[in-house]
Amino acid sequence: MEYRVSPEELIDITRPLEACTPAWPGDVKFCKETRAFGAFRTSKLTMSSHCGTHIDPPAHLSRYSTFVDDIPMNRLILPAVVVDCGDMREIDKAYIENISLDGRALILKTVTDKSGNPGSGMEYSYLSVNAAELAVERGVRTVGIDTFSVDPPDSTPVHEILLGASIPILENLLLDSVQPGNYLLICFPLKIRAGDGAPARVFLQPSATAALL
């Protein structure tokens, strides 16, 4: 399947990587050390594979072996639906039960702290188990959210459900300026060999300008 992409219509939903980019507690924070290299400038980057806007392949769970570089392109470039979940802490299946998800990405927009930092109390919105199960049942191909995780801070059931069904997860998206509706999702994760995760550059294009060729 081919899509017509209009660069001027693309909405960048990637959080910038910078010193203030928050990291999951205990994980490696982003650090950039810039130095002169003859007449050039070069930088040393230190960060987690799950830093900033990133993708979780099934291999994020140690018992699976589908890594970042194994993710099929039809899970990285595909039709998507953005759902506004407001300030709901646990996003229930009621938000998606009337939406067609077969062959599409589900992108969840919340009003959690837009810095991407859940704060010391680790309070942010996440997907409920029943919603994750319904999404898998309805044929979703990829799931994204604008918070630290699709799971609450103290458990991993949604990762288990989605990654167990070979559904990649995009986390820490930047959806402030995105309205609910239909889009084309375009995701470019770093091609890390046997990567358990990777920072990604992610875009949405309104479906009206993303016509099939």
RATABEL-V513340 format. One line per field, one symbol per residue. psi: psi as a letter, one per 30 degrees, with the letter a starting at -180 (. if undefined). A space follows every 50 residues. Layout:
psi->???
//
This chain:
psi->kkkjkjeffkjjhkkkjlegkllkkflklkkkjklkibglklkkkkllfh kbklkjleffkfflgjleffkkfgffjlklkkkjgbgkejjlfffffgkk fjglkjkkkagljffgjflffhjlklkleeeeeeeeeggkfkkllgaelf llfglgeeeeeeefghjlkklhljgegklkaklkkjkilkijkhkflkkk kklkkkffghkk.
//
